[in-house]
Amino acid sequence: MFSIGTVMTLKPDGYAGYKKAHNEIWPELAKMIHDAEISMSIYRHGNLLFIHAIAPTEEKWNSIGGEVADKWYQWMTAFLETDDNGRTIVTPLDEAFSFGLFSQKQ
């Protein structure tokens, strides 16, 4: 199993739009994620979003892409902090501990 954690930063007043978008996730994006067997949770702490995701393999995780995903990522820039090139800043996190299903030591 592949497990990943990342952090993104909301723009001021970006949470409502971000939350609404995810509550109404596009069916074609949801299908792509489902078909890749990816599960994820997104948690909020102030203006920080912590994403924890698991997939059967890193290849499955990396399979999410294409026109639909690109359009979604572009839309999310309205709600999330971006770099000088206009891409959402996604900071990978080093795993500090895992246990059970989340453990990569199997």
Protein Blocks (a to p, Z undefined) as FASTA:
>chain_A
ZZddddddddehklmmmmmmmmmgcfklmmmmmmnopacddddehjaccdddddfbfklm
mmggcjklmmmmmmmmmmpccdfkopacddddddfbdehjllmbZZ
